[in-house]
Amino acid sequence: MFRAKLIENKRYYKLRVKQMSLMFLLLIPGSIVLFVYKTPPIWIAIPALVLYIGTIILMVRNQKKICSVAGNKLIEMDIDEIRIKSKKGIEEKIKLNNIEKIILKDQYSMPQETMKEVGQELTGKIKQNYIIINQDNEARRFDFEFDSYYMINQLNNLIKSWQTKEYNIEKIS
């Protein structure tokens, strides 16, 4: 069984990039000051400390926005169905034998896995993991975020199971 956090609002991706930008804003100036001055003078230390504290406050606020935008729902998939779960229980069930087509990405991975991907996210090329379900001539996209490499393996195994059951699967890059 595959389980992941369901991303319900596309603003989540923009907030994630903002969070990463704030982390770099926090690290780079502080590193430069400490590299140039082993013990920085007070006229540099005080503004640097104010910038540091201000950035931390912005990061905390942004993280709260990320949590509220991401929602509290999970997506669960197994060989026969897809379920959307919340704290109240199962909100929706989609039987896969009633689906016209399942559209999958060629490759799923963790976001911000390499430095190259971090750079791409900072420039606006955001890595998204999703599955698209075509049912009754209507396409529904479910975005999700992995919490572990184990879940990536679970999804890949599930996709193989779907292929053996001969569901109509299309892969896109």
C-alpha positions, -999 to +999 in steps of 0.1 A: +000+000+000+012+035-009+005+065+014+015+101+010+005+136+020-020+150-004-013+185-017-046+202-023-035+238-031-009+247-058+003+276-036+021+250-016+049+248-042+054+286-042+056+286-004+081+258-004+103+278-028+099+308-005+109+288+025+141+276+007+149+311-003+146+323+033+169+295+044+196+307+020+190+343+031+196+330+066+228+310+059+247+330+033+251+364+049+259+349+083+285+326+068+301+355+050+302+377+081+318+348+101+342+340+074+354+376+070+354+385+107+363+358+132+349+381+158+327+407+140+326+442+153+295+454+171+284+476+142+282+445+120+271+420+146+239+439+157+224+443+121+234+407+113+216+395+145+185+416+136+185+402+100+189+367+115+160+370+139+138+386+113+145+358+088+137+332+114+103+349+122+095+350+084+105+313+081+081+304+110+052+323+095+059+308+061+060+273+076+026+279+092+012+289+058+027+258+042+010+236+068-023+253+063-022+252+025-010+216+024-040+204+043-044+174+065-054+148+039-036+117+029-038+098-004-037+060-001-034+037-031-035-001-034-040-025-062-077-019-065-085+016-053-074+051-044-086+066-011-085+101+001-084+102+039-087+130+065-088+130+102-125+122+100-119+090+080-121+081+044-136+110+024-135+094-011-129+061-027-121+056-064-122+021-077-095+016-104-116-009-124-140+020-132-112+043-145-106+049-182-069+058-178-042+064-152-016+089-161+017+086-142+051+104-143+080+085-157+100+089-125+090+098-090+115+112-065+119+132-033+119+170-038+152+189-033+172+156-034+203+170-051+219+205-052+210+207-089+173+202-079+176+228-052+189+253-078+161+244-102+135+250-075+150+283-066+147+293-103+111+282-105+113+246-119+095+229-091+095+192-088+059+179-085+048+143-079+013+135-090-011+110-106-039+119-130-071+098-132-093+100-162-128+089-153-160+098-172-141+120-196-129+141-167-093+143-155-085+146-119-050+154-107-037+143-073-005+160-061+013+144-033+046+146-014+067+116-003+078+113+033+104+085+027+122+066+000+103+035+012+071+051-001+087+058-035+095+021-037+060+012-026+045+034-054+069+018-080+058-017-068+022-006-070+026+007-105+040-027-115+010-044-100-013-021-119+005-030-151+001-067-144-037-062-138-036-044-173-050-011-162-048+015-190-016+034-179+001+062-197+035+076-186+045+112-191+078+129-184 
